[in-house]
Amino acid sequence: VDLFLLAEHPLFTATAAAYAAAFVFYVLAWKSARPFMGRIATASTVAAMGGNAALIVTRWLAADRPPFKSLFETMIFLALCIALVYLVMERLYATRAFGALATLGSAGALFFAIAKWDAELVTLPPALQSGWFIPHVVVYFFGYAALFFATVVSAMQLFKPNFRLRAGTVLRGEMLLEDVSYHSIRFGFVLLTAGLVVGAVWAKGAWGDYWVWDPKENWSLVTWLVYAAFLHLRHVKGWRGNRAAWLAIAGFAVVMFTYLGMEMLPTAAESAHVYQG
Amino acid sequence: MQPELPSPDAAPDTGAAAQFLDSSSGVGARRRQAEIIALAVGGAVAVGAVAQQWIPPGPVPLVAASLLFATAIIASSLAFRGKLLESLSSYRLAAAVLLSLSLASVLGTLVLQGKPVSFYQGQYGAAAPLILALRLDDLFHSLWFGGLVGLMISSLVLSALRRWPITRRNAGFFAVHIGLLIILAGAGISAVFAVKGRIHLRAGGAPAQSVVLARDGEPNELRIPLGASVQLEKFDLDRYREQLRVCLYRPSKNGDRYELKVAFENEIGAWHRLPGHASFRIKELLSDPVAPPATHRLKGATGEPVTIRVGETVTLPDGLQVKALRFLPHFTFDVETKQATTASDSPINPALEVEIGGPAGMRRWLFANVPGFSHAGGGPELTYLFAPGNAPPADAGVPRAPAESRSSAALLVIVEQGVAREELLRVGQQPVAVGEETLLVYEPRGGDPKSFRSQLLVRTGTEEKRAVLAVNDPLSVGDWSLYQANFDPQDPTYSGLEAVRDPGVPWVFAGFGLLFLGVPYAFYVRPRLRRKED
């Protein structure tokens, strides 16, 4: 990892540090009996999101295009989406119990971005110069963030079943972790559907085909199919509880492979010609 | 005959976690259901895999197999009802089909699709016959995949029949599931009836009246009429500005090559951190012109190369008469002025503009970096051999890019372990090493295609219209849609169009619309209606 790069990017460093600090505060809030620690954690998250949003805006201005082109840029956007989805959930369910893992996700995305640092501002090829570009990316990444949140909740359901929730991290009423993750997957699935549909309509306009069995298309279909199966299995006896949690985690593994694993596929090199121009 | 099944929606709702389980609740009943589902999925795959040993692959057998299989399942479910209908319209079957389809899709990305037989024999050896028999080489047209799609269709139809009629409450369910059926129907129509091909055009060339069907592995190109004539009046290729930048390279992880880590902004005086407690700043950007060579050398199809000066006309050994018009050491295409220009004085992309065959002949650019390039339009073979000149710098009347990007050397101040030194970094020259593993290079970055568009003259019958075709901006000509597909970086007159006639598209898009609206309706509107009504 080329840490020397960070010297010229103090805002990036500060944002990553704020997410990392939020993670520490959320962990401390697990053990704390007073709400103070939890509030500090939320404040750190909000501060980190401010920095994160500023990173995106400055990049947008510098590149003179939406900063969703490279893996590096989308990682920075994913960090913001994860944090934003989490904060909404924190208010919705009135709990900070999931904050540690969520901010760990945002911080992790930024640390991964350091490894994938862009050497230069790349330009937008003609195929990406489309009105569909922003909705396609935004919808998918908020979807990914919602599915990440569901994974966090599922992980807590599996590994912390007797979790004692202190004053710092109140869980409202008798809300089951499983229902929280289900609601989040449902939301993510709506966005995955929108992203897939928008992607296919865009592909038709750009290349003349709404579907060409390209590996990236295939894998985004696979994520959709896996979560569709999850939503159907909720109605099947024996597929709630831990099994559902494992399936949610497996589904997110597929999401991550779709996002990051394409270059491992033998078919990836063949895919490039599809996206020529 | 079993009694009509109760609608799954009639089951009681248990609060936020709305659950209506499949009605088979006993352990034995559930096992029987699992067996039926396993049989259906396994049967679909097995029947397809066996049938495809005799039936050649293709879109028609695929669609026919899916429909036949779906019809058989639906008919037998409705005839026997009971456990069979319940199982084949169940959530469990739906999940099993969805997961099977996802596994098939994954498999389709692990095995390269549509390669010649020899490829699989080389890649998989003894397993190749099995891969070919299972049609893993063209998985999405295999009949076992068709069987799974058939099972998906029957599952969609049967589950919809169980919930019929459409109500406000289940409208989301119907929108999604009918939407998926319409998408599959549209995909079937596309697979069977869609026609797709290429139109190759040249600016100022003859109009095209047919579409070239590109089928892999078929040597003879098949042409079908377009029903109109399309002529390329002008082709525009704009590139992003190319700029010289100080670039930092480091060895890659496995050390087999150097990787670009940073391309620094050309900001004078700003300090940049380097690995290993070193740093640098650009002190000055210098114009460090390399003299344009006094003479150039051209080689025809046969014979020895011939020396030529700009402005001179020579006759090559193969009889070709060539006049050298102008020389650009670092050829680039200026986006604003739409003129060929030089980005620097360094011979990075030496280009010579020539006129062939007298004053009325064709003009074209020859690139020394692309030797032996034969004009795709059928022009004579001509190679430009570049050798750097040694004459003193002279302004040869070459059009120039802005001064900043023309500077072909950067004077750096590098501080390493507290010691400062100056280094001159020249374009196309040796890099400067900082520490053990860091290299600084001054090189052109950017210049990728920004946009390309065809100005077309379209004649349909007696009607004539002009239209601009660009990426993401297709054009309708009769029942064809034309797409700007590609360009040839070596031939600025060439434009490649994709022509598609696909009657499935309206169906697929209608299905998309239903899916797009149905999913949020089912998840967010339906629970509210349910709460209100309860």
Interface residues (C-beta under 8 A of the other chain):
Chain A: D2 F4 L5 A7 E8 W117 A119 E120 V122 T123 P125 P126 A127 Q129 S130 L176 E178 D179 Y182 R186 F187 F189 V190 T193 A194 V197 A200 V201 K204 G205 A206 W207 G208 D209 Y210 W211 W213 P215 N218 W219 L221 V222 L225 V226 A228 A229 H232 L233 R234 H235 V236 K237 G238 R240 L265 P266 T267 E270 Q276 G277
Chain B: P8 A16 A17 Q19 F20 L21 D22 S25 R30 S90 Y91 R92 A94 A95 L98 L99 L101 S102 S105 V106 G108 T109 L110 V111 L112 Q113 F140 A187 K196 Y240 R245 C247 R250 E259 L260 K261 V262 A263 H272 R273 L274 P275 R445 G446 D448 P449 K450 S451 F452 A470 V471 N472 D473 P474 S481 Y483 Q484 A485 N486 F487 E498 A499 V500 V505 V508 F509 F512 L515 F516 V519 P520 F523 Y524
